Amino acid sequence: MKVISLGGSLIWKRGAIRTAYIKEFHNIVREYSRKDKICVVVGGGEIARKYVQVGRKLGLDEFLLDYLGIMATRINASLFISEDSYPTVPFSVEEAVRALATHNLVFMGGTEPGHTTDAVALMVAERTKCKEVINLSNVDGIYDKDPRKHRDVKLIEKISYDKALKMALESYAGASTNFVMDPLAIKIAARSKIVIKILNGNDLENFKKALEGKKFYGTTIR
Ligand code: UTP
């Protein structure tokens, strides 16, 4: 069993849906699902951010803003549904667990306000005793310094839960910073000893390596 957190930035780019990417990604996970179960939790990306920006201007509260984000993740996840997958997008971790009991391939988005799809991926993994989550976004992994502020950054290949959590919390404390992993996701991984592999989802060959347990380019949190 594998759980994948697929960042919304890989689905949407500059106002357009990446149809070719969706097809290619789908082929890889469908192939994998012939021999093992796989759940893909899809993020919101640009569409979520646009709705949240407008909602904020209209004065909606944070709960409703999260709700808009969740709806965006579910729309994105719906693009992956096929006759090879569970036929709908589960709305909760419980529903995802039921879906995985009968289907090898499940696509879903967010669940409740207050966290991101990274945390949902870790909750599904925890609930299904899956020991590995692959996080795909448009960055290569965790760097030793914020890559938007520094040029001389180095990719960290291996990092402990404690150090990753510290970095995530420091990043969340600063305005408009965005660490690659949600702190709640790291906390769940730590308490259930779930390995998180973070890599750039644009390189699908690298993704295949990570999926098959081979050496990949990115960061491992353990
Ligand atoms: P994402 O999981 O895409 O959030 O959900 P993100 O990590 O902030 O976005 P990227 O990956 O950097 O593009 C989008 C938004 O939907 C809400 C949150 O507001 C989140 O920021 N959300 C999502 C929830 O409230 N609960 C969920 O379970 C999922």
Residues whose N, C-alpha, C, O or C-beta is under 5 A from the ligand:
A	BS01	UTP	G7 G8 S9 G43 G44 G45 A48 L65 D66 G69 I70 G110 T111 E112 P113 G114 H115 T116 T117 D118 V120
